[in-house]
């Protein structure tokens, strides 16, 4: 898993951008899909779960 991390990170960021570009048929669609893919990734639920534990 450690060796594949850079590849998996790139794929999970670029795949939504490619799909958004093809579905929207524009660079704007690709950019917004990329931004949503990266935004959803950053707030990690496990960080917030630790705050809620007593």
C-alpha positions in Angstrom: 0.0 0.0 0.0 2.8 2.4 0.8 4.3 2.1 -2.6 1.0 2.6 -4.3 0.0 5.7 -2.3 1.3 8.3 -4.8 -0.4 6.5 -7.7 -3.7 6.1 -5.8 -3.5 9.8 -4.8 -3.0 10.9 -8.3 -5.7 8.7 -9.7 -8.3 9.7 -7.1 -7.6 13.4 -7.8 -7.4 13.2 -11.6 -10.2 10.7 -12.3 -13.0 13.1 -11.1 -11.3 15.9 -13.1 -11.3 13.9 -16.3 -14.9 12.8 -15.7 -16.0 16.4 -15.0 -14.2 17.6 -18.1 -15.9 15.0 -20.3 -19.3 15.4 -18.8 -19.2 19.2 -18.8 -17.2 19.2 -22.0 -15.2 22.1 -20.7 -12.1 23.1 -18.7 -14.4 24.6 -16.1 -16.1 21.2 -15.6 -12.7 19.6 -15.1 -11.5 22.3 -12.7 -14.6 22.2 -10.5 -14.6 18.4 -10.4 -10.9 18.5 -9.4 -11.6 21.1 -6.7 -14.5 19.1 -5.3 -12.3 15.9 -5.3 -9.6 17.6 -3.4 -11.9 19.5 -1.0 -13.7 16.3 0.0 -10.4 14.6 0.7 -9.0 17.2 3.2 -11.6 17.1 6.1 -10.7 13.7 7.4 -13.5 12.2 9.4 -11.1 10.4 11.8 -9.7 13.7 13.0 -13.2 14.9 13.9 -14.1 11.6 15.5 -11.2 11.9 17.9 -12.5 15.3 19.1 -15.9 13.8 19.9 -14.5 10.9 22.0 -14.8 11.5 25.8 
